[in-house]
């Protein structure tokens, strides 16, 4: 089977912040995702005069730009942003499931164009639920998932 790289045109909006309480960062990120951001992250930086700060970046579709801007201007202390056009290239992927102790765990599998498996990863929330429901450690849940993967990953 052959696969294709998936490419789409998106925007990045970034701003640098040095005067917002770090306690507020998680809510800002959460609101950005709720508004439709494809991804959002913060990177520690050193700003002018040696002040510590963060660079907040958001990956988004044009259709949610106004909502994202409103969040950035109302939930943070930024007064201006930088907007850039970007091309996002992703591997094609499928979701498979593996049975572990009678519990189905979803696995994300990404493929190169020649059909070769490039990467695979169990869903964290499924492993966490398996751990809690079966009374095993999270680490053990992951190990059991990986032990059962060879049957479905080719």
FENRAZI-V637109 format. One record per pair of residues at least 12 apart in sequence whose ideal C-beta (glycine too) atoms are under 10 Angstrom apart, sorted by the first residue. I is the first residue (numbers start at 1). J is the second residue. Records with the same first field share a line. If there is no record, write none. Layout:
I = J, J
//
This chain:
1 = 92, 111, 114, 115
2 = 92, 111, 112, 113, 114, 115
3 = 91, 92, 93, 94, 110, 111, 112, 113, 114, 115, 116, 118
4 = 91, 92, 111, 113
5 = 89, 90, 91, 92, 112, 113
6 = 88, 89, 90, 91, 92, 93
7 = 87, 88, 89, 90
8 = 38, 61, 86, 87, 88, 89, 90
9 = 61, 62, 85, 86, 87, 88
10 = 37, 38, 39, 58, 59, 60, 61, 62, 84, 85, 86, 87, 88
11 = 38, 58, 59, 60, 61, 62, 64, 65, 68, 83, 84, 85, 86
12 = 38, 39, 57, 58, 59, 60, 81, 82, 83, 84, 85, 86, 88
13 = 32, 37, 40, 56, 57, 58, 59, 60, 65, 68, 69, 72, 78, 81, 82, 83, 84
14 = 43, 55, 56, 57, 58, 72, 78, 81, 82, 83, 84
15 = 53, 54, 55, 56, 57, 58, 72, 73, 76, 77, 78, 79, 80, 81, 82
16 = 43, 45, 47, 48, 53, 54, 55, 56, 78, 80, 81, 82
17 = 42, 45, 47, 53, 54, 55, 56, 72, 76, 77, 78
18 = 45, 46, 47, 48, 49, 51, 52, 53, 54, 77, 78
19 = 47, 51, 53, 76, 77, 78
20 = 53, 54, 56, 75, 76, 77, 78
21 = 77
22 = 42, 52, 54
24 = 75, 76, 77
25 = 42, 54, 56, 75, 76
26 = 42
27 = 71, 75
28 = 40, 42, 56, 58, 71, 72, 74, 75, 76
29 = 41, 42, 56, 58, 71, 75
30 = 71, 75
31 = 67, 68, 70, 71, 72, 74, 75
32 = 56, 58, 59, 60, 64, 67, 68, 71, 72, 75
33 = 58
34 = 67, 71
35 = 58, 60, 64, 65, 66, 67, 68, 69, 70, 71, 72
36 = 60, 61, 63, 64, 65, 67, 68
37 = 57, 58, 59, 60, 61, 64, 67, 68, 71
38 = 58, 59, 60, 61, 64, 88
39 = 57, 58, 59, 60, 88
40 = 56, 57, 58, 59, 60, 68, 71
41 = 54, 55, 56, 57, 58, 59
42 = 54, 55, 56, 57
43 = 55, 56, 57
54 = 76
55 = 82
56 = 72, 76, 78, 81
57 = 81, 82, 84
58 = 71, 72, 81, 83
59 = 86, 88
60 = 83, 86
61 = 88
62 = 85
65 = 83
68 = 81, 83
69 = 81, 83
90 = 110
91 = 109, 110, 111, 112, 113, 117, 118, 119
92 = 109, 110, 111, 112, 113, 115, 118
93 = 108, 109, 110, 111, 118, 119, 120, 121
94 = 107, 108, 109, 110, 111, 120
95 = 107, 108, 109, 123
96 = 108, 109, 120, 149, 152, 153
97 = 122, 123, 126, 152
98 = 122, 126, 144, 145, 146, 147, 148, 149, 150, 151, 152, 153
99 = 145, 148, 151, 152
100 = 122, 126, 127, 130, 134, 136, 141, 142, 143, 144, 145, 146, 147, 148, 149
101 = 130, 133, 134, 136, 141, 144, 148
102 = 130, 133, 134
103 = 126, 127, 129, 130, 131, 133, 134, 141, 144, 145
104 = 126, 130
105 = 122, 123, 125, 126, 127, 129, 130, 141, 142, 144, 145, 148, 149
106 = 121, 122, 123, 125, 126, 127, 145
107 = 120, 121, 122, 123, 126, 145, 146, 148, 149, 152, 153
108 = 120, 121, 122, 123
109 = 121, 149, 152, 153, 154
115 = 154
116 = 154
117 = 153, 154
120 = 146, 149, 152, 153
121 = 142, 145
122 = 141, 142, 144, 145, 146, 148, 149
123 = 145
124 = 138, 142
126 = 141, 145
127 = 139, 140, 141, 142, 143, 144, 145
128 = 141, 142
129 = 141
130 = 142, 144, 145
131 = 144
//
